[in-house]
Amino acid sequence: MFGLPTDMLLVVATVLVVSVNGNTIRAKPPLRKVIDTGVFSANELLCDAPLGLSTGFIGDSQLSASSSYDSNHDIRNIRLTTTQRPVAAWCAGRNDVHQHVQVDFGKVTRVTGVATQGRGDYPNWVTAYKIMYSNDKRVWKYYRENNEDKEFSANAEQFSVVRNNFAQAVSTRYIRIKPVSWHSHISMRAEFFGCHKACESPLGMTTGAIATSGLESSSSYDDQYHQKFSRLNSINLGPNSLAWCAAQNDQNQFLQIDIGYVTTVTAVATQGRSKDINNCCDQWVTSYSVQYSKDGYLWNYYEVHGNIKTFSGNSDNDGVVRNYFSDGAVSARYIRIRPRTVHGHTSMRAEVYGCPKKCDLPLGMTTGAIANHQVRSSSDYDHAHSTKFARLTTTTLVGASAWCAKRLDTNQWLQINLGKV
């Protein structure tokens, strides 16, 4: 029997002593009836990894749109499964076929698919779209199949993730989603899938591969601002905003992440404190340094030319700022982010990037690579508590944020069809 979480936000990662081959996984909770799940393996080897909207690897500065309804409905909300307040989606300024969202991958990238959702807090969604791509932002091409511009079927309601694969992979730096039909208003969340450059994968804060037990801090303001709330892009459903918040504002504070094994770490991404239902509070780290260790005892600062490197941090609550180690990478199991200057209070959400352990990548419950129709259960409490809410770290603003079984007995299970062995 595997260990299970002891509270509603704790993430527990379990490693199988012996790996298994199969196309379907079934989890049977012992006398529990609520569960969120993530399954991990080597999907990046198949050029099928999330490219960075859902994980925060793609920063806000790499996103643009033809128009936005207003600043509360802008392109920052495009990330798949985002539930940022007050609006959980990008919403176009106009409803016409000239609208688009655009992503800059930063370099030519192999793209193999796209997943979309509707607006999380209101019944708006895109029902069909086309894809355009470019390497210079001047000459754009439509993605085509059978000698015609391909129109992809999208969403039929606001919560489900709909994944579409490309029959032929596209190598591009820039890509656009162009809605061609919609329900009520053009509103969308999205993620692209494909191949990252080596050693630029999220190491587990966003996906749950890094368990809550692997997180430590110098101090926490109180239990509501514990380091377990420090995951990039996480957001709370309750009255409190979400982030790790230190008890003091001084140079002795740190957030520590145990990756679980020594690996190559190439980058760190940070966010500030998400706002609560009362629009509080503007708090973020504006600069920080990084320490690293292989054993948790002997620590080194990341240095450039013999000097401790101070990285630029955030300038708002939810923007993602990613910093690379300029000389390539560090070899470490433990990473400490040490705030140097702050706005308002020492508050932070974070992810680290590098080389994941072989066969230890998310298979798709968190990223949308596994579609809703691939997830089944023994029973659902009702439609609002169905298997489409079983994704790890899902936090819908409307309805449940987990699969809930109808009955409380040991015959309940959650089943995931991986699509192939």
Order of alpha helices (4+ residues) and beta strands (2+ residues): beta-beta-beta-beta-beta-beta-beta-beta-beta-beta-beta-beta-beta-beta-beta-beta-beta-beta-beta-beta-beta-beta-beta-beta-beta-beta-beta-beta-beta-beta
